[in-house]
């Protein structure tokens, strides 16, 4: 969830990682998302982007629609 601390610092990282979740309506984009996160991790020299299976533990959510709960932020609409 998007906390007030994240809002203040504009920081999506937690302990040096950004955990991301892919909603079911965006699963068809999984190859592209995986490719992009691997490229970023390689460029950054460490595994910053890490996929998670829990939307509540993620900092970034990929969705195929604009329908996501108001308590979440860091959304990349595909």
HTML snippet that shows the backbone in 3Dmol.js (N, CA, C, O; Angstrom):
<script src="https://3Dmol.org/build/3Dmol-min.js"></script>
<div id="view" style="width:600px;height:400px;position:relative"></div>
<script>
const pdb = `
ATOM      1  N   UNK A   1       0.828  -1.186   0.000  1.00  0.00           N
ATOM      2  CA  UNK A   1       0.000   0.000   0.000  1.00  0.00           C
ATOM      3  C   UNK A   1       0.873   1.250   0.000  1.00  0.00           C
ATOM      4  O   UNK A   1       2.018   1.222   0.450  1.00  0.00           O
ATOM      5  N   UNK A   2       0.337   2.306  -0.491  1.00  0.00           N
ATOM      6  CA  UNK A   2       1.050   3.569  -0.589  1.00  0.00           C
ATOM      7  C   UNK A   2       0.979   4.270   0.760  1.00  0.00           C
ATOM      8  O   UNK A   2      -0.085   4.736   1.166  1.00  0.00           O
ATOM      9  N   UNK A   3       2.089   4.344   1.441  1.00  0.00           N
ATOM     10  CA  UNK A   3       2.110   4.933   2.782  1.00  0.00           C
ATOM     11  C   UNK A   3       2.443   6.418   2.722  1.00  0.00           C
ATOM     12  O   UNK A   3       2.922   6.916   1.703  1.00  0.00           O
ATOM     13  N   UNK A   4       2.187   7.114   3.812  1.00  0.00           N
ATOM     14  CA  UNK A   4       2.496   8.542   3.862  1.00  0.00           C
ATOM     15  C   UNK A   4       3.998   8.771   3.747  1.00  0.00           C
ATOM     16  O   UNK A   4       4.436   9.785   3.204  1.00  0.00           O
ATOM     17  N   UNK A   5       4.789   7.823   4.261  1.00  0.00           N
ATOM     18  CA  UNK A   5       6.248   7.944   4.147  1.00  0.00           C
ATOM     19  C   UNK A   5       6.679   7.893   2.684  1.00  0.00           C
ATOM     20  O   UNK A   5       7.541   8.665   2.264  1.00  0.00           O
ATOM     21  N   UNK A   6       6.089   6.993   1.912  1.00  0.00           N
ATOM     22  CA  UNK A   6       6.408   6.909   0.489  1.00  0.00           C
ATOM     23  C   UNK A   6       5.966   8.181  -0.223  1.00  0.00           C
ATOM     24  O   UNK A   6       6.667   8.675  -1.106  1.00  0.00           O
ATOM     25  N   UNK A   7       4.812   8.708   0.156  1.00  0.00           N
ATOM     26  CA  UNK A   7       4.293   9.928  -0.454  1.00  0.00           C
ATOM     27  C   UNK A   7       5.253  11.086  -0.205  1.00  0.00           C
ATOM     28  O   UNK A   7       5.548  11.857  -1.118  1.00  0.00           O
ATOM     29  N   UNK A   8       5.737  11.208   1.021  1.00  0.00           N
ATOM     30  CA  UNK A   8       6.638  12.295   1.392  1.00  0.00           C
ATOM     31  C   UNK A   8       7.978  12.181   0.679  1.00  0.00           C
ATOM     32  O   UNK A   8       8.512  13.177   0.189  1.00  0.00           O
ATOM     33  N   UNK A   9       8.522  10.967   0.620  1.00  0.00           N
ATOM     34  CA  UNK A   9       9.851  10.779   0.040  1.00  0.00           C
ATOM     35  C   UNK A   9       9.810  10.506  -1.459  1.00  0.00           C
ATOM     36  O   UNK A   9      10.847  10.538  -2.121  1.00  0.00           O
ATOM     37  N   UNK A  10       8.613  10.237  -2.006  1.00  0.00           N
ATOM     38  CA  UNK A  10       8.456   9.851  -3.417  1.00  0.00           C
ATOM     39  C   UNK A  10       9.313   8.625  -3.724  1.00  0.00           C
ATOM     40  O   UNK A  10       9.861   8.503  -4.819  1.00  0.00           O
ATOM     41  N   UNK A  11       9.423   7.727  -2.759  1.00  0.00           N
ATOM     42  CA  UNK A  11      10.306   6.580  -2.867  1.00  0.00           C
ATOM     43  C   UNK A  11       9.497   5.295  -2.980  1.00  0.00           C
ATOM     44  O   UNK A  11       8.719   4.968  -2.085  1.00  0.00           O
ATOM     45  N   UNK A  12       9.679   4.566  -4.082  1.00  0.00           N
ATOM     46  CA  UNK A  12       9.003   3.284  -4.257  1.00  0.00           C
ATOM     47  C   UNK A  12       9.843   2.123  -3.743  1.00  0.00           C
ATOM     48  O   UNK A  12       9.373   0.986  -3.717  1.00  0.00           O
ATOM     49  N   UNK A  13      11.075   2.393  -3.335  1.00  0.00           N
ATOM     50  CA  UNK A  13      11.932   1.292  -2.885  1.00  0.00           C
ATOM     51  C   UNK A  13      11.703   0.975  -1.419  1.00  0.00           C
ATOM     52  O   UNK A  13      11.308   1.830  -0.627  1.00  0.00           O
ATOM     53  N   UNK A  14      11.960  -0.268  -1.086  1.00  0.00           N
ATOM     54  CA  UNK A  14      11.929  -0.716   0.295  1.00  0.00           C
ATOM     55  C   UNK A  14      13.120  -1.642   0.471  1.00  0.00           C
ATOM     56  O   UNK A  14      13.187  -2.700  -0.154  1.00  0.00           O
ATOM     57  N   UNK A  15      14.054  -1.249   1.317  1.00  0.00           N
ATOM     58  CA  UNK A  15      15.308  -1.999   1.492  1.00  0.00           C
ATOM     59  C   UNK A  15      16.016  -2.229   0.158  1.00  0.00           C
ATOM     60  O   UNK A  15      16.578  -3.298  -0.080  1.00  0.00           O
ATOM     61  N   UNK A  16      15.981  -1.224  -0.699  1.00  0.00           N
ATOM     62  CA  UNK A  16      16.699  -1.291  -1.971  1.00  0.00           C
ATOM     63  C   UNK A  16      16.000  -2.072  -3.062  1.00  0.00           C
ATOM     64  O   UNK A  16      16.596  -2.319  -4.111  1.00  0.00           O
ATOM     65  N   UNK A  17      14.746  -2.472  -2.848  1.00  0.00           N
ATOM     66  CA  UNK A  17      14.017  -3.215  -3.870  1.00  0.00           C
ATOM     67  C   UNK A  17      12.680  -2.543  -4.169  1.00  0.00           C
ATOM     68  O   UNK A  17      12.127  -1.808  -3.351  1.00  0.00           O
ATOM     69  N   UNK A  18      12.191  -2.822  -5.358  1.00  0.00           N
ATOM     70  CA  UNK A  18      10.846  -2.418  -5.741  1.00  0.00           C
ATOM     71  C   UNK A  18      10.106  -3.701  -6.092  1.00  0.00           C
ATOM     72  O   UNK A  18      10.352  -4.310  -7.133  1.00  0.00           O
ATOM     73  N   UNK A  19       9.213  -4.097  -5.223  1.00  0.00           N
ATOM     74  CA  UNK A  19       8.420  -5.296  -5.487  1.00  0.00           C
ATOM     75  C   UNK A  19       7.238  -4.890  -6.352  1.00  0.00           C
ATOM     76  O   UNK A  19       6.543  -3.913  -6.070  1.00  0.00           O
ATOM     77  N   UNK A  20       7.024  -5.668  -7.421  1.00  0.00           N
ATOM     78  CA  UNK A  20       5.928  -5.335  -8.320  1.00  0.00           C
ATOM     79  C   UNK A  20       4.984  -6.519  -8.489  1.00  0.00           C
ATOM     80  O   UNK A  20       5.364  -7.680  -8.340  1.00  0.00           O
ATOM     81  N   UNK A  21       3.757  -6.181  -8.801  1.00  0.00           N
ATOM     82  CA  UNK A  21       2.687  -7.163  -8.960  1.00  0.00           C
ATOM     83  C   UNK A  21       2.046  -6.952 -10.321  1.00  0.00           C
ATOM     84  O   UNK A  21       1.830  -5.817 -10.746  1.00  0.00           O
ATOM     85  N   UNK A  22       1.743  -8.048 -11.001  1.00  0.00           N
ATOM     86  CA  UNK A  22       1.075  -7.974 -12.293  1.00  0.00           C
ATOM     87  C   UNK A  22      -0.348  -8.491 -12.108  1.00  0.00           C
ATOM     88  O   UNK A  22      -0.557  -9.671 -11.826  1.00  0.00           O
ATOM     89  N   UNK A  23      -1.325  -7.595 -12.269  1.00  0.00           N
ATOM     90  CA  UNK A  23      -2.726  -8.002 -12.136  1.00  0.00           C
ATOM     91  C   UNK A  23      -3.104  -8.947 -13.275  1.00  0.00           C
ATOM     92  O   UNK A  23      -2.472  -8.943 -14.331  1.00  0.00           O
ATOM     93  N   UNK A  24      -4.131  -9.749 -13.052  1.00  0.00           N
ATOM     94  CA  UNK A  24      -4.542 -10.758 -14.028  1.00  0.00           C
ATOM     95  C   UNK A  24      -4.867 -10.156 -15.393  1.00  0.00           C
ATOM     96  O   UNK A  24      -4.622 -10.791 -16.418  1.00  0.00           O
ATOM     97  N   UNK A  25      -5.414  -8.941 -15.420  1.00  0.00           N
ATOM     98  CA  UNK A  25      -5.761  -8.330 -16.707  1.00  0.00           C
ATOM     99  C   UNK A  25      -4.539  -7.818 -17.471  1.00  0.00           C
ATOM    100  O   UNK A  25      -4.671  -7.360 -18.606  1.00  0.00           O
ATOM    101  N   UNK A  26      -3.370  -7.891 -16.872  1.00  0.00           N
ATOM    102  CA  UNK A  26      -2.136  -7.471 -17.547  1.00  0.00           C
ATOM    103  C   UNK A  26      -1.172  -8.641 -17.743  1.00  0.00           C
ATOM    104  O   UNK A  26      -0.048  -8.441 -18.202  1.00  0.00           O
ATOM    105  N   UNK A  27      -1.596  -9.852 -17.403  1.00  0.00           N
ATOM    106  CA  UNK A  27      -0.705 -11.016 -17.494  1.00  0.00           C
ATOM    107  C   UNK A  27      -0.234 -11.277 -18.922  1.00  0.00           C
ATOM    108  O   UNK A  27       0.838 -11.848 -19.124  1.00  0.00           O
ATOM    109  N   UNK A  28      -1.024 -10.862 -19.916  1.00  0.00           N
ATOM    110  CA  UNK A  28      -0.597 -11.064 -21.303  1.00  0.00           C
ATOM    111  C   UNK A  28       0.656 -10.251 -21.632  1.00  0.00           C
ATOM    112  O   UNK A  28       1.327 -10.518 -22.628  1.00  0.00           O
ATOM    113  N   UNK A  29       0.968  -9.263 -20.795  1.00  0.00           N
ATOM    114  CA  UNK A  29       2.166  -8.450 -20.993  1.00  0.00           C
ATOM    115  C   UNK A  29       3.359  -8.952 -20.175  1.00  0.00           C
ATOM    116  O   UNK A  29       4.401  -8.298 -20.135  1.00  0.00           O
ATOM    117  N   UNK A  30       3.211 -10.098 -19.530  1.00  0.00           N
ATOM    118  CA  UNK A  30       4.271 -10.629 -18.670  1.00  0.00           C
ATOM    119  C   UNK A  30       5.624 -10.713 -19.374  1.00  0.00           C
ATOM    120  O   UNK A  30       6.627 -10.311 -18.784  1.00  0.00           O
ATOM    121  N   UNK A  31       5.703 -11.221 -20.620  1.00  0.00           N
ATOM    122  CA  UNK A  31       7.026 -11.272 -21.271  1.00  0.00           C
ATOM    123  C   UNK A  31       7.687  -9.897 -21.396  1.00  0.00           C
ATOM    124  O   UNK A  31       8.891  -9.765 -21.178  1.00  0.00           O
ATOM    125  N   UNK A  32       6.906  -8.879 -21.745  1.00  0.00           N
ATOM    126  CA  UNK A  32       7.455  -7.531 -21.884  1.00  0.00           C
ATOM    127  C   UNK A  32       7.875  -6.957 -20.532  1.00  0.00           C
ATOM    128  O   UNK A  32       8.917  -6.312 -20.420  1.00  0.00           O
ATOM    129  N   UNK A  33       7.057  -7.195 -19.510  1.00  0.00           N
ATOM    130  CA  UNK A  33       7.376  -6.701 -18.169  1.00  0.00           C
ATOM    131  C   UNK A  33       8.636  -7.377 -17.650  1.00  0.00           C
ATOM    132  O   UNK A  33       9.517  -6.721 -17.093  1.00  0.00           O
ATOM    133  N   UNK A  34       8.720  -8.693 -17.836  1.00  0.00           N
ATOM    134  CA  UNK A  34       9.899  -9.447 -17.398  1.00  0.00           C
ATOM    135  C   UNK A  34      11.148  -8.961 -18.122  1.00  0.00           C
ATOM    136  O   UNK A  34      12.196  -8.772 -17.505  1.00  0.00           O
ATOM    137  N   UNK A  35      11.035  -8.762 -19.427  1.00  0.00           N
ATOM    138  CA  UNK A  35      12.166  -8.269 -20.215  1.00  0.00           C
ATOM    139  C   UNK A  35      12.629  -6.901 -19.705  1.00  0.00           C
ATOM    140  O   UNK A  35      13.824  -6.675 -19.513  1.00  0.00           O
ATOM    141  N   UNK A  36      11.674  -5.996 -19.489  1.00  0.00           N
ATOM    142  CA  UNK A  36      12.016  -4.639 -19.042  1.00  0.00           C
ATOM    143  C   UNK A  36      12.645  -4.645 -17.653  1.00  0.00           C
ATOM    144  O   UNK A  36      13.630  -3.945 -17.418  1.00  0.00           O
ATOM    145  N   UNK A  37      12.090  -5.426 -16.733  1.00  0.00           N
ATOM    146  CA  UNK A  37      12.651  -5.441 -15.375  1.00  0.00           C
ATOM    147  C   UNK A  37      14.033  -6.084 -15.353  1.00  0.00           C
ATOM    148  O   UNK A  37      14.894  -5.672 -14.576  1.00  0.00           O
ATOM    149  N   UNK A  38      14.251  -7.086 -16.194  1.00  0.00           N
ATOM    150  CA  UNK A  38      15.595  -7.685 -16.277  1.00  0.00           C
ATOM    151  C   UNK A  38      16.602  -6.675 -16.816  1.00  0.00           C
ATOM    152  O   UNK A  38      17.733  -6.597 -16.338  1.00  0.00           O
ATOM    153  N   UNK A  39      16.178  -5.900 -17.819  1.00  0.00           N
ATOM    154  CA  UNK A  39      17.070  -4.868 -18.379  1.00  0.00           C
ATOM    155  C   UNK A  39      17.415  -3.820 -17.319  1.00  0.00           C
ATOM    156  O   UNK A  39      18.576  -3.431 -17.189  1.00  0.00           O
ATOM    157  N   UNK A  40      16.419  -3.364 -16.564  1.00  0.00           N
ATOM    158  CA  UNK A  40      16.663  -2.381 -15.510  1.00  0.00           C
ATOM    159  C   UNK A  40      17.572  -2.961 -14.431  1.00  0.00           C
ATOM    160  O   UNK A  40      18.517  -2.304 -13.994  1.00  0.00           O
ATOM    161  N   UNK A  41      17.291  -4.182 -14.003  1.00  0.00           N
ATOM    162  CA  UNK A  41      18.127  -4.810 -12.976  1.00  0.00           C
ATOM    163  C   UNK A  41      19.564  -4.937 -13.453  1.00  0.00           C
ATOM    164  O   UNK A  41      20.499  -4.709 -12.686  1.00  0.00           O
ATOM    165  N   UNK A  42      19.740  -5.299 -14.713  1.00  0.00           N
ATOM    166  CA  UNK A  42      21.080  -5.425 -15.279  1.00  0.00           C
ATOM    167  C   UNK A  42      21.768  -4.063 -15.323  1.00  0.00           C
ATOM    168  O   UNK A  42      22.939  -3.945 -14.960  1.00  0.00           O
ATOM    169  N   UNK A  43      21.049  -3.046 -15.762  1.00  0.00           N
ATOM    170  CA  UNK A  43      21.621  -1.698 -15.845  1.00  0.00           C
ATOM    171  C   UNK A  43      21.982  -1.152 -14.466  1.00  0.00           C
ATOM    172  O   UNK A  43      22.976  -0.441 -14.313  1.00  0.00           O
ATOM    173  N   UNK A  44      21.173  -1.486 -13.471  1.00  0.00           N
ATOM    174  CA  UNK A  44      21.423  -1.004 -12.109  1.00  0.00           C
ATOM    175  C   UNK A  44      22.456  -1.844 -11.363  1.00  0.00           C
ATOM    176  O   UNK A  44      22.945  -1.444 -10.307  1.00  0.00           O
ATOM    177  N   UNK A  45      22.782  -3.005 -11.916  1.00  0.00           N
ATOM    178  CA  UNK A  45      23.807  -3.851 -11.313  1.00  0.00           C
ATOM    179  C   UNK A  45      23.337  -4.670 -10.125  1.00  0.00           C
ATOM    180  O   UNK A  45      24.148  -5.302  -9.449  1.00  0.00           O
ATOM    181  N   UNK A  46      22.035  -4.666  -9.862  1.00  0.00           N
ATOM    182  CA  UNK A  46      21.483  -5.504  -8.794  1.00  0.00           C
ATOM    183  C   UNK A  46      19.994  -5.699  -9.031  1.00  0.00           C
ATOM    184  O   UNK A  46      19.381  -4.990  -9.829  1.00  0.00           O
ATOM    185  N   UNK A  47      19.427  -6.657  -8.335  1.00  0.00           N
ATOM    186  CA  UNK A  47      18.016  -6.991  -8.536  1.00  0.00           C
ATOM    187  C   UNK A  47      17.132  -6.033  -7.744  1.00  0.00           C
ATOM    188  O   UNK A  47      16.706  -6.331  -6.628  1.00  0.00           O
ATOM    189  N   UNK A  48      16.870  -4.886  -8.343  1.00  0.00           N
ATOM    190  CA  UNK A  48      16.027  -3.876  -7.710  1.00  0.00           C
ATOM    191  C   UNK A  48      14.554  -4.251  -7.885  1.00  0.00           C
ATOM    192  O   UNK A  48      13.785  -4.221  -6.925  1.00  0.00           O
ATOM    193  N   UNK A  49      14.165  -4.603  -9.113  1.00  0.00           N
ATOM    194  CA  UNK A  49      12.780  -4.983  -9.392  1.00  0.00           C
ATOM    195  C   UNK A  49      12.588  -6.459  -9.100  1.00  0.00           C
ATOM    196  O   UNK A  49      13.268  -7.306  -9.679  1.00  0.00           O
ATOM    197  N   UNK A  50      11.663  -6.767  -8.206  1.00  0.00           N
ATOM    198  CA  UNK A  50      11.365  -8.149  -7.834  1.00  0.00           C
ATOM    199  C   UNK A  50       9.865  -8.364  -7.895  1.00  0.00           C
ATOM    200  O   UNK A  50       9.089  -7.633  -7.279  1.00  0.00           O
ATOM    201  N   UNK A  51       9.473  -9.378  -8.646  1.00  0.00           N
ATOM    202  CA  UNK A  51       8.042  -9.680  -8.775  1.00  0.00           C
ATOM    203  C   UNK A  51       7.523 -10.330  -7.494  1.00  0.00           C
ATOM    204  O   UNK A  51       8.227 -11.107  -6.850  1.00  0.00           O
ATOM    205  N   UNK A  52       6.293 -10.003  -7.140  1.00  0.00           N
ATOM    206  CA  UNK A  52       5.639 -10.599  -5.978  1.00  0.00           C
ATOM    207  C   UNK A  52       4.255 -11.100  -6.382  1.00  0.00           C
ATOM    208  O   UNK A  52       3.664 -10.613  -7.346  1.00  0.00           O
ATOM    209  N   UNK A  53       3.755 -12.066  -5.646  1.00  0.00           N
ATOM    210  CA  UNK A  53       2.420 -12.606  -5.910  1.00  0.00           C
ATOM    211  C   UNK A  53       1.357 -11.966  -5.031  1.00  0.00           C
ATOM    212  O   UNK A  53       0.213 -12.418  -5.007  1.00  0.00           O
ATOM    213  N   UNK A  54       1.728 -10.927  -4.318  1.00  0.00           N
ATOM    214  CA  UNK A  54       0.798 -10.280  -3.392  1.00  0.00           C
ATOM    215  C   UNK A  54       0.698  -8.793  -3.710  1.00  0.00           C
ATOM    216  O   UNK A  54       1.690  -8.065  -3.647  1.00  0.00           O
ATOM    217  N   UNK A  55      -0.498  -8.353  -4.050  1.00  0.00           N
ATOM    218  CA  UNK A  55      -0.678  -6.932  -4.356  1.00  0.00           C
ATOM    219  C   UNK A  55      -0.416  -6.070  -3.123  1.00  0.00           C
ATOM    220  O   UNK A  55       0.053  -4.938  -3.249  1.00  0.00           O
ATOM    221  N   UNK A  56      -0.711  -6.589  -1.943  1.00  0.00           N
ATOM    222  CA  UNK A  56      -0.514  -5.801  -0.721  1.00  0.00           C
ATOM    223  C   UNK A  56       0.956  -5.657  -0.351  1.00  0.00           C
ATOM    224  O   UNK A  56       1.307  -4.767   0.424  1.00  0.00           O
ATOM    225  N   UNK A  57       1.818  -6.507  -0.886  1.00  0.00           N
ATOM    226  CA  UNK A  57       3.255  -6.412  -0.605  1.00  0.00           C
ATOM    227  C   UNK A  57       4.021  -5.714  -1.724  1.00  0.00           C
ATOM    228  O   UNK A  57       5.246  -5.608  -1.673  1.00  0.00           O
ATOM    229  N   UNK A  58       3.302  -5.243  -2.723  1.00  0.00           N
ATOM    230  CA  UNK A  58       3.972  -4.624  -3.864  1.00  0.00           C
ATOM    231  C   UNK A  58       4.006  -3.114  -3.724  1.00  0.00           C
ATOM    232  O   UNK A  58       3.196  -2.521  -3.013  1.00  0.00           O
ATOM    233  N   UNK A  59       4.958  -2.504  -4.413  1.00  0.00           N
ATOM    234  CA  UNK A  59       5.066  -1.047  -4.456  1.00  0.00           C
ATOM    235  C   UNK A  59       4.668  -0.518  -5.830  1.00  0.00           C
ATOM    236  O   UNK A  59       4.393   0.670  -5.996  1.00  0.00           O
ATOM    237  N   UNK A  60       4.640  -1.418  -6.809  1.00  0.00           N
ATOM    238  CA  UNK A  60       4.330  -1.044  -8.185  1.00  0.00           C
ATOM    239  C   UNK A  60       3.367  -2.088  -8.724  1.00  0.00           C
ATOM    240  O   UNK A  60       3.608  -3.287  -8.578  1.00  0.00           O
ATOM    241  N   UNK A  61       2.285  -1.650  -9.340  1.00  0.00           N
ATOM    242  CA  UNK A  61       1.282  -2.568  -9.864  1.00  0.00           C
ATOM    243  C   UNK A  61       1.089  -2.310 -11.347  1.00  0.00           C
ATOM    244  O   UNK A  61       0.833  -1.181 -11.768  1.00  0.00           O
ATOM    245  N   UNK A  62       1.215  -3.372 -12.136  1.00  0.00           N
ATOM    246  CA  UNK A  62       0.928  -3.282 -13.561  1.00  0.00           C
ATOM    247  C   UNK A  62      -0.505  -3.756 -13.771  1.00  0.00           C
ATOM    248  O   UNK A  62      -0.883  -4.833 -13.309  1.00  0.00           O
ATOM    249  N   UNK A  63      -1.296  -2.955 -14.463  1.00  0.00           N
ATOM    250  CA  UNK A  63      -2.697  -3.295 -14.687  1.00  0.00           C
ATOM    251  C   UNK A  63      -3.082  -3.013 -16.130  1.00  0.00           C
ATOM    252  O   UNK A  63      -2.550  -2.095 -16.753  1.00  0.00           O
ATOM    253  N   UNK A  64      -4.001  -3.799 -16.654  1.00  0.00           N
ATOM    254  CA  UNK A  64      -4.488  -3.597 -18.015  1.00  0.00           C
ATOM    255  C   UNK A  64      -5.634  -2.609 -18.074  1.00  0.00           C
ATOM    256  O   UNK A  64      -6.080  -2.242 -19.161  1.00  0.00           O
ATOM    257  N   UNK A  65      -6.118  -2.173 -16.918  1.00  0.00           N
ATOM    258  CA  UNK A  65      -7.208  -1.199 -16.859  1.00  0.00           C
ATOM    259  C   UNK A  65      -6.824  -0.097 -15.881  1.00  0.00           C
ATOM    260  O   UNK A  65      -5.735  -0.108 -15.308  1.00  0.00           O
ATOM    261  N   UNK A  66      -7.717   0.837 -15.703  1.00  0.00           N
ATOM    262  CA  UNK A  66      -7.455   1.904 -14.725  1.00  0.00           C
ATOM    263  C   UNK A  66      -8.198   1.635 -13.422  1.00  0.00           C
ATOM    264  O   UNK A  66      -8.390   2.550 -12.621  1.00  0.00           O
ATOM    265  N   UNK A  67      -8.618   0.387 -13.198  1.00  0.00           N
ATOM    266  CA  UNK A  67      -9.385   0.039 -12.006  1.00  0.00           C
ATOM    267  C   UNK A  67      -8.473  -0.568 -10.952  1.00  0.00           C
ATOM    268  O   UNK A  67      -8.087  -1.733 -11.046  1.00  0.00           O
ATOM    269  N   UNK A  68      -8.141   0.212  -9.971  1.00  0.00           N
ATOM    270  CA  UNK A  68      -7.305  -0.235  -8.869  1.00  0.00           C
ATOM    271  C   UNK A  68      -7.750   0.537  -7.641  1.00  0.00           C
ATOM    272  O   UNK A  68      -8.116   1.708  -7.738  1.00  0.00           O
ATOM    273  N   UNK A  69      -7.722  -0.099  -6.513  1.00  0.00           N
ATOM    274  CA  UNK A  69      -8.190   0.537  -5.283  1.00  0.00           C
ATOM    275  C   UNK A  69      -7.511   1.864  -5.010  1.00  0.00           C
ATOM    276  O   UNK A  69      -6.348   2.057  -5.364  1.00  0.00           O
ATOM    277  N   UNK A  70      -8.226   2.769  -4.388  1.00  0.00           N
ATOM    278  CA  UNK A  70      -7.722   4.114  -4.112  1.00  0.00           C
ATOM    279  C   UNK A  70      -6.535   4.114  -3.162  1.00  0.00           C
ATOM    280  O   UNK A  70      -5.790   5.092  -3.109  1.00  0.00           O
ATOM    281  N   UNK A  71      -6.347   3.031  -2.410  1.00  0.00           N
ATOM    282  CA  UNK A  71      -5.244   2.995  -1.448  1.00  0.00           C
ATOM    283  C   UNK A  71      -3.929   2.557  -2.082  1.00  0.00           C
ATOM    284  O   UNK A  71      -2.920   2.429  -1.388  1.00  0.00           O
ATOM    285  N   UNK A  72      -3.929   2.326  -3.388  1.00  0.00           N
ATOM    286  CA  UNK A  72      -2.707   1.900  -4.072  1.00  0.00           C
ATOM    287  C   UNK A  72      -2.224   2.991  -5.015  1.00  0.00           C
ATOM    288  O   UNK A  72      -3.017   3.747  -5.576  1.00  0.00           O
ATOM    289  N   UNK A  73      -0.919   3.058  -5.176  1.00  0.00           N
ATOM    290  CA  UNK A  73      -0.331   4.022  -6.108  1.00  0.00           C
ATOM    291  C   UNK A  73       0.877   3.367  -6.763  1.00  0.00           C
ATOM    292  O   UNK A  73       1.135   2.183  -6.550  1.00  0.00           O
ATOM    293  N   UNK A  74       1.609   4.126  -7.553  1.00  0.00           N
ATOM    294  CA  UNK A  74       2.730   3.548  -8.276  1.00  0.00           C
ATOM    295  C   UNK A  74       2.224   2.643  -9.385  1.00  0.00           C
ATOM    296  O   UNK A  74       2.778   1.570  -9.620  1.00  0.00           O
ATOM    297  N   UNK A  75       1.179   3.073 -10.060  1.00  0.00           N
ATOM    298  CA  UNK A  75       0.523   2.248 -11.058  1.00  0.00           C
ATOM    299  C   UNK A  75       1.074   2.556 -12.441  1.00  0.00           C
ATOM    300  O   UNK A  75       1.218   3.719 -12.819  1.00  0.00           O
ATOM    301  N   UNK A  76       1.377   1.522 -13.180  1.00  0.00           N
ATOM    302  CA  UNK A  76       1.772   1.676 -14.573  1.00  0.00           C
ATOM    303  C   UNK A  76       0.662   1.070 -15.416  1.00  0.00           C
ATOM    304  O   UNK A  76       0.525  -0.152 -15.475  1.00  0.00           O
ATOM    305  N   UNK A  77      -0.117   1.897 -16.055  1.00  0.00           N
ATOM    306  CA  UNK A  77      -1.209   1.381 -16.882  1.00  0.00           C
ATOM    307  C   UNK A  77      -0.654   0.978 -18.231  1.00  0.00           C
ATOM    308  O   UNK A  77       0.060   1.749 -18.872  1.00  0.00           O
ATOM    309  N   UNK A  78      -0.978  -0.220 -18.659  1.00  0.00           N
ATOM    310  CA  UNK A  78      -0.460  -0.745 -19.930  1.00  0.00           C
ATOM    311  C   UNK A  78      -1.528  -0.593 -20.992  1.00  0.00           C
ATOM    312  O   UNK A  78      -1.311  -0.969 -22.143  1.00  0.00           O
TER     313      UNK A  78
END
`;
const viewer = $3Dmol.createViewer("view");
viewer.addModel(pdb, "pdb");
viewer.setStyle({}, {cartoon: {color: "spectrum"}});
viewer.zoomTo();
viewer.render();
</script>
